[in-house]
Amino acid sequence: MATKKTSSSHPAADAPKDPTKRDFLAMASGAVAVAGAAGAAWPLLDSLRPAADVLALSTTEVDLSKIPVGQSLTVMWRGKPVFVKHRTEEEIAAAKDVNISQLPDPETDDVRVKKPEWLVTVGVCTHLGCVPTGQGMTDNKGEFNGWFCPCHGSAYDTSGRIRKGPAPKNLVVPPYAFLNDTTIKIG
Ligand code: FES
């Protein structure tokens, strides 16, 4: 689950309060200074390496076996919701049965999925960034049975394409790969 982070604009409020962290920062600064004096690049580069928890957040693995046909899961990836939808045969057929020349952002369904039954999109409306409804079984899915953004009335279809309303672009398909038949890695 995502955790909410708050921050203060006051620099002092962001300073580590844990004395061991302060000591670590002081040591790290010292290490950089020594590295500079000695002309050795390794300690500096090592101190710039992302922490393990930061690397972990840059990708998200999803167990698809937990998502029944017709249902959708929301996972977090780089601070954004990602919709992972297990589409029904009807939803796949509806996504394919579209004259794309009439779409605001023309894309075939084929280029938006790696396997027809799985649609993976960033769950952020491309108008002004609201999170559309449609993930829950009883949610309003809008006129095209995909997702609906209640902020200003954008309607997306079962391929996550914008069909009506002010949003200019389709829901974004993030980079992802199948690790096996039932697992994807986003990012
Ligand atoms: S933010 Fe979605 S329609 Fe405006």
py3Dmol code that shows the C-alpha trace and the ligand (Angstrom):
import py3Dmol

protein = """\
ATOM      1  CA  MET A   1       0.000   0.000   0.000  1.00  0.00           C
ATOM      2  CA  ALA A   2       1.167   3.490  -0.657  1.00  0.00           C
ATOM      3  CA  THR A   3       2.194   5.476   2.360  1.00  0.00           C
ATOM      4  CA  LYS A   4       1.436   9.114   2.597  1.00  0.00           C
ATOM      5  CA  LYS A   5       4.432  11.384   2.875  1.00  0.00           C
ATOM      6  CA  THR A   6       4.328  14.887   4.158  1.00  0.00           C
ATOM      7  CA  SER A   7       7.096  17.428   4.059  1.00  0.00           C
ATOM      8  CA  SER A   8       7.746  20.865   5.338  1.00  0.00           C
ATOM      9  CA  SER A   9       9.068  23.790   3.360  1.00  0.00           C
ATOM     10  CA  HIS A  10      11.208  24.718   6.353  1.00  0.00           C
ATOM     11  CA  PRO A  11      14.700  23.295   5.773  1.00  0.00           C
ATOM     12  CA  ALA A  12      15.243  22.644   9.471  1.00  0.00           C
ATOM     13  CA  ALA A  13      12.106  20.549   9.622  1.00  0.00           C
ATOM     14  CA  ASP A  14      13.523  18.198   6.982  1.00  0.00           C
ATOM     15  CA  ALA A  15      16.807  17.646   8.795  1.00  0.00           C
ATOM     16  CA  PRO A  16      17.219  14.127  10.218  1.00  0.00           C
ATOM     17  CA  LYS A  17      16.321  14.080  13.901  1.00  0.00           C
ATOM     18  CA  ASP A  18      17.992  10.743  14.558  1.00  0.00           C
ATOM     19  CA  PRO A  19      21.546  11.507  15.784  1.00  0.00           C
ATOM     20  CA  THR A  20      22.874   8.348  14.090  1.00  0.00           C
ATOM     21  CA  LYS A  21      21.560   9.645  10.769  1.00  0.00           C
ATOM     22  CA  ARG A  22      23.238  12.971  11.388  1.00  0.00           C
ATOM     23  CA  ASP A  23      26.469  11.142  12.111  1.00  0.00           C
ATOM     24  CA  PHE A  24      26.079   9.121   8.928  1.00  0.00           C
ATOM     25  CA  LEU A  25      25.523  12.266   6.884  1.00  0.00           C
ATOM     26  CA  ALA A  26      28.558  13.868   8.453  1.00  0.00           C
ATOM     27  CA  MET A  27      30.608  10.752   7.668  1.00  0.00           C
ATOM     28  CA  ALA A  28      29.297  10.665   4.119  1.00  0.00           C
ATOM     29  CA  SER A  29      30.247  14.298   3.593  1.00  0.00           C
ATOM     30  CA  GLY A  30      33.654  13.540   5.012  1.00  0.00           C
ATOM     31  CA  ALA A  31      34.044  10.593   2.649  1.00  0.00           C
ATOM     32  CA  VAL A  32      33.236  12.801  -0.343  1.00  0.00           C
ATOM     33  CA  ALA A  33      35.723  15.409   0.813  1.00  0.00           C
ATOM     34  CA  VAL A  34      38.447  12.772   1.200  1.00  0.00           C
ATOM     35  CA  ALA A  35      37.591  11.296  -2.176  1.00  0.00           C
ATOM     36  CA  GLY A  36      37.919  14.703  -3.771  1.00  0.00           C
ATOM     37  CA  ALA A  37      41.253  15.329  -2.078  1.00  0.00           C
ATOM     38  CA  ALA A  38      42.626  11.962  -3.076  1.00  0.00           C
ATOM     39  CA  GLY A  39      41.257  12.180  -6.582  1.00  0.00           C
ATOM     40  CA  ALA A  40      39.535   8.799  -6.211  1.00  0.00           C
ATOM     41  CA  ALA A  41      36.112   8.652  -7.869  1.00  0.00           C
ATOM     42  CA  TRP A  42      34.831   5.367  -6.363  1.00  0.00           C
ATOM     43  CA  PRO A  43      33.684   6.588  -2.905  1.00  0.00           C
ATOM     44  CA  LEU A  44      31.790   9.477  -4.508  1.00  0.00           C
ATOM     45  CA  LEU A  45      30.089   7.204  -7.044  1.00  0.00           C
ATOM     46  CA  ASP A  46      29.282   4.695  -4.330  1.00  0.00           C
ATOM     47  CA  SER A  47      27.615   7.388  -2.230  1.00  0.00           C
ATOM     48  CA  LEU A  48      25.451   8.344  -5.238  1.00  0.00           C
ATOM     49  CA  ARG A  49      24.153   4.810  -5.754  1.00  0.00           C
ATOM     50  CA  PRO A  50      20.369   4.643  -5.111  1.00  0.00           C
ATOM     51  CA  ALA A  51      19.343   3.005  -1.862  1.00  0.00           C
ATOM     52  CA  ALA A  52      17.800  -0.462  -2.120  1.00  0.00           C
ATOM     53  CA  ASP A  53      14.355   0.794  -1.127  1.00  0.00           C
ATOM     54  CA  VAL A  54      14.442   3.416  -3.903  1.00  0.00           C
ATOM     55  CA  LEU A  55      15.346   0.748  -6.459  1.00  0.00           C
ATOM     56  CA  ALA A  56      12.512  -1.441  -5.203  1.00  0.00           C
ATOM     57  CA  LEU A  57      10.001   1.302  -5.863  1.00  0.00           C
ATOM     58  CA  SER A  58      11.126   1.706  -9.456  1.00  0.00           C
ATOM     59  CA  THR A  59       9.553  -1.634 -10.402  1.00  0.00           C
ATOM     60  CA  THR A  60       6.396  -3.367  -9.236  1.00  0.00           C
ATOM     61  CA  GLU A  61       5.652  -7.072  -9.657  1.00  0.00           C
ATOM     62  CA  VAL A  62       2.051  -8.173  -9.935  1.00  0.00           C
ATOM     63  CA  ASP A  63       0.719 -11.698  -9.371  1.00  0.00           C
ATOM     64  CA  LEU A  64      -1.936 -12.014 -12.070  1.00  0.00           C
ATOM     65  CA  SER A  65      -3.284 -15.284 -10.685  1.00  0.00           C
ATOM     66  CA  LYS A  66      -5.068 -13.269  -7.987  1.00  0.00           C
ATOM     67  CA  ILE A  67      -7.179 -11.292 -10.492  1.00  0.00           C
ATOM     68  CA  PRO A  68     -10.324 -13.115 -11.693  1.00  0.00           C
ATOM     69  CA  VAL A  69     -11.646 -12.589 -15.219  1.00  0.00           C
ATOM     70  CA  GLY A  70     -13.563  -9.322 -15.400  1.00  0.00           C
ATOM     71  CA  GLN A  71     -11.840  -7.810 -12.395  1.00  0.00           C
ATOM     72  CA  SER A  72      -9.127  -5.266 -12.019  1.00  0.00           C
ATOM     73  CA  LEU A  73      -6.380  -4.570  -9.511  1.00  0.00           C
ATOM     74  CA  THR A  74      -4.784  -1.233  -8.659  1.00  0.00           C
ATOM     75  CA  VAL A  75      -1.087  -1.327  -7.794  1.00  0.00           C
ATOM     76  CA  MET A  76       1.285   1.533  -7.104  1.00  0.00           C
ATOM     77  CA  TRP A  77       4.271   2.161  -9.351  1.00  0.00           C
ATOM     78  CA  ARG A  78       6.521   5.175  -8.868  1.00  0.00           C
ATOM     79  CA  GLY A  79       3.833   6.886  -6.819  1.00  0.00           C
ATOM     80  CA  LYS A  80       1.108   6.416  -9.431  1.00  0.00           C
ATOM     81  CA  PRO A  81      -1.818   4.004  -9.527  1.00  0.00           C
ATOM     82  CA  VAL A  82      -1.612   1.386 -12.259  1.00  0.00           C
ATOM     83  CA  PHE A  83      -4.727  -0.471 -13.367  1.00  0.00           C
ATOM     84  CA  VAL A  84      -4.226  -4.162 -14.181  1.00  0.00           C
ATOM     85  CA  LYS A  85      -7.398  -5.403 -15.831  1.00  0.00           C
ATOM     86  CA  HIS A  86      -8.242  -9.052 -16.578  1.00  0.00           C
ATOM     87  CA  ARG A  87     -10.527  -8.495 -19.540  1.00  0.00           C
ATOM     88  CA  THR A  88     -13.464 -10.655 -20.504  1.00  0.00           C
ATOM     89  CA  GLU A  89     -13.976 -11.941 -24.046  1.00  0.00           C
ATOM     90  CA  GLU A  90     -16.670  -9.278 -24.476  1.00  0.00           C
ATOM     91  CA  GLU A  91     -14.367  -6.490 -23.331  1.00  0.00           C
ATOM     92  CA  ILE A  92     -11.625  -7.672 -25.697  1.00  0.00           C
ATOM     93  CA  ALA A  93     -14.077  -7.853 -28.586  1.00  0.00           C
ATOM     94  CA  ALA A  94     -15.393  -4.360 -27.801  1.00  0.00           C
ATOM     95  CA  ALA A  95     -11.829  -3.001 -27.696  1.00  0.00           C
ATOM     96  CA  LYS A  96     -11.073  -4.456 -31.127  1.00  0.00           C
ATOM     97  CA  ASP A  97     -14.383  -3.529 -32.745  1.00  0.00           C
ATOM     98  CA  VAL A  98     -13.580   0.174 -33.091  1.00  0.00           C
ATOM     99  CA  ASN A  99     -12.920   2.398 -36.089  1.00  0.00           C
ATOM    100  CA  ILE A 100      -9.740   3.956 -34.761  1.00  0.00           C
ATOM    101  CA  SER A 101      -9.808   6.802 -37.294  1.00  0.00           C
ATOM    102  CA  GLN A 102     -12.635   8.261 -35.224  1.00  0.00           C
ATOM    103  CA  LEU A 103     -10.722   8.197 -31.950  1.00  0.00           C
ATOM    104  CA  PRO A 104      -9.218  11.369 -30.422  1.00  0.00           C
ATOM    105  CA  ASP A 105      -5.963   9.450 -29.878  1.00  0.00           C
ATOM    106  CA  PRO A 106      -6.019   6.689 -32.519  1.00  0.00           C
ATOM    107  CA  GLU A 107      -4.431   3.439 -31.350  1.00  0.00           C
ATOM    108  CA  THR A 108      -5.409  -0.143 -32.072  1.00  0.00           C
ATOM    109  CA  ASP A 109      -6.037  -2.382 -29.098  1.00  0.00           C
ATOM    110  CA  ASP A 110      -3.229  -4.661 -30.287  1.00  0.00           C
ATOM    111  CA  VAL A 111      -0.518  -2.049 -29.710  1.00  0.00           C
ATOM    112  CA  ARG A 112      -1.784  -1.391 -26.169  1.00  0.00           C
ATOM    113  CA  VAL A 113      -1.587  -4.945 -24.842  1.00  0.00           C
ATOM    114  CA  LYS A 114       0.943  -7.768 -24.762  1.00  0.00           C
ATOM    115  CA  LYS A 115      -1.765 -10.393 -24.222  1.00  0.00           C
ATOM    116  CA  PRO A 116      -5.386  -9.607 -25.109  1.00  0.00           C
ATOM    117  CA  GLU A 117      -6.756 -10.635 -21.725  1.00  0.00           C
ATOM    118  CA  TRP A 118      -4.461  -8.280 -19.788  1.00  0.00           C
ATOM    119  CA  LEU A 119      -4.659  -4.490 -20.048  1.00  0.00           C
ATOM    120  CA  VAL A 120      -2.141  -2.508 -18.005  1.00  0.00           C
ATOM    121  CA  THR A 121      -2.483   1.268 -17.842  1.00  0.00           C
ATOM    122  CA  VAL A 122      -1.471   4.128 -15.598  1.00  0.00           C
ATOM    123  CA  GLY A 123      -4.680   5.041 -13.753  1.00  0.00           C
ATOM    124  CA  VAL A 124      -4.357   8.790 -14.174  1.00  0.00           C
ATOM    125  CA  CYS A 125      -6.719  10.791 -16.392  1.00  0.00           C
ATOM    126  CA  THR A 126      -4.808  12.507 -19.186  1.00  0.00           C
ATOM    127  CA  HIS A 127      -6.836  15.692 -18.781  1.00  0.00           C
ATOM    128  CA  LEU A 128      -5.816  17.078 -15.395  1.00  0.00           C
ATOM    129  CA  GLY A 129      -4.705  14.004 -13.521  1.00  0.00           C
ATOM    130  CA  CYS A 130      -7.696  12.685 -11.564  1.00  0.00           C
ATOM    131  CA  VAL A 131      -7.953   8.945 -10.925  1.00  0.00           C
ATOM    132  CA  PRO A 132     -10.863   7.581 -12.998  1.00  0.00           C
ATOM    133  CA  THR A 133     -13.489   5.263 -11.545  1.00  0.00           C
ATOM    134  CA  GLY A 134     -14.089   1.788 -12.933  1.00  0.00           C
ATOM    135  CA  GLN A 135     -11.792  -0.424 -10.912  1.00  0.00           C
ATOM    136  CA  GLY A 136     -14.525  -1.708  -8.608  1.00  0.00           C
ATOM    137  CA  MET A 137     -17.199  -4.069  -9.910  1.00  0.00           C
ATOM    138  CA  THR A 138     -19.940  -1.567  -9.059  1.00  0.00           C
ATOM    139  CA  ASP A 139     -18.043   1.574 -10.105  1.00  0.00           C
ATOM    140  CA  ASN A 140     -19.282   3.876 -12.821  1.00  0.00           C
ATOM    141  CA  LYS A 141     -17.343   2.679 -15.902  1.00  0.00           C
ATOM    142  CA  GLY A 142     -18.727   5.349 -18.185  1.00  0.00           C
ATOM    143  CA  GLU A 143     -20.386   5.199 -21.560  1.00  0.00           C
ATOM    144  CA  PHE A 144     -17.715   2.937 -23.088  1.00  0.00           C
ATOM    145  CA  ASN A 145     -17.560   0.435 -20.226  1.00  0.00           C
ATOM    146  CA  GLY A 146     -13.936   1.121 -19.325  1.00  0.00           C
ATOM    147  CA  TRP A 147     -13.242   3.964 -16.909  1.00  0.00           C
ATOM    148  CA  PHE A 148     -14.901   7.273 -16.209  1.00  0.00           C
ATOM    149  CA  CYS A 149     -13.256  10.403 -14.876  1.00  0.00           C
ATOM    150  CA  PRO A 150     -15.811  12.275 -12.790  1.00  0.00           C
ATOM    151  CA  CYS A 151     -13.701  15.439 -12.600  1.00  0.00           C
ATOM    152  CA  HIS A 152     -14.766  16.700 -16.030  1.00  0.00           C
ATOM    153  CA  GLY A 153     -16.490  13.717 -17.614  1.00  0.00           C
ATOM    154  CA  SER A 154     -13.874  11.873 -19.663  1.00  0.00           C
ATOM    155  CA  ALA A 155     -14.889   8.369 -20.705  1.00  0.00           C
ATOM    156  CA  TYR A 156     -12.359   5.638 -21.563  1.00  0.00           C
ATOM    157  CA  ASP A 157     -13.083   2.332 -23.296  1.00  0.00           C
ATOM    158  CA  THR A 158     -12.052  -1.246 -22.500  1.00  0.00           C
ATOM    159  CA  SER A 159      -8.641  -0.544 -24.017  1.00  0.00           C
ATOM    160  CA  GLY A 160      -8.172   2.556 -21.854  1.00  0.00           C
ATOM    161  CA  ARG A 161      -8.579   4.824 -24.875  1.00  0.00           C
ATOM    162  CA  ILE A 162     -10.208   8.205 -24.530  1.00  0.00           C
ATOM    163  CA  ARG A 163     -13.577   8.177 -26.275  1.00  0.00           C
ATOM    164  CA  LYS A 164     -15.421  11.213 -24.933  1.00  0.00           C
ATOM    165  CA  GLY A 165     -14.722  14.271 -22.799  1.00  0.00           C
ATOM    166  CA  PRO A 166     -11.838  16.719 -22.486  1.00  0.00           C
ATOM    167  CA  ALA A 167      -8.951  14.275 -21.930  1.00  0.00           C
ATOM    168  CA  PRO A 168      -6.666  14.488 -24.987  1.00  0.00           C
ATOM    169  CA  LYS A 169      -4.833  11.157 -24.757  1.00  0.00           C
ATOM    170  CA  ASN A 170      -5.416   7.510 -23.967  1.00  0.00           C
ATOM    171  CA  LEU A 171      -4.510   6.170 -20.540  1.00  0.00           C
ATOM    172  CA  VAL A 172      -0.763   5.614 -20.633  1.00  0.00           C
ATOM    173  CA  VAL A 173       0.548   2.066 -20.978  1.00  0.00           C
ATOM    174  CA  PRO A 174       3.590   1.845 -18.694  1.00  0.00           C
ATOM    175  CA  PRO A 175       6.653  -0.239 -19.563  1.00  0.00           C
ATOM    176  CA  TYR A 176       6.111  -3.786 -18.317  1.00  0.00           C
ATOM    177  CA  ALA A 177       7.085  -7.362 -19.110  1.00  0.00           C
ATOM    178  CA  PHE A 178       5.739 -10.824 -18.429  1.00  0.00           C
ATOM    179  CA  LEU A 179       8.154 -12.692 -16.151  1.00  0.00           C
ATOM    180  CA  ASN A 180       6.039 -15.833 -16.596  1.00  0.00           C
ATOM    181  CA  ASP A 181       2.408 -16.618 -17.426  1.00  0.00           C
ATOM    182  CA  THR A 182       1.112 -15.201 -14.154  1.00  0.00           C
ATOM    183  CA  THR A 183       3.557 -12.454 -13.209  1.00  0.00           C
ATOM    184  CA  ILE A 184       4.314  -9.088 -14.731  1.00  0.00           C
ATOM    185  CA  LYS A 185       6.976  -6.600 -13.749  1.00  0.00           C
ATOM    186  CA  ILE A 186       6.036  -2.960 -14.246  1.00  0.00           C
ATOM    187  CA  GLY A 187       8.925  -0.565 -14.771  1.00  0.00           C
TER     188      GLY A 187
END
"""
ligand_1 = """\
4
FES
S -9.149 15.320 -14.934
Fe -10.257 13.723 -15.901
S -11.714 14.776 -17.081
Fe -10.581 16.378 -16.185
"""
view = py3Dmol.view(width=600, height=400)
view.addModel(protein, "pdb")
view.setStyle({"model": 0}, {"cartoon": {"style": "trace"}})
view.addModel(ligand_1, "xyz")
view.setStyle({"model": 1}, {"stick": {}})
view.zoomTo()
view.show()
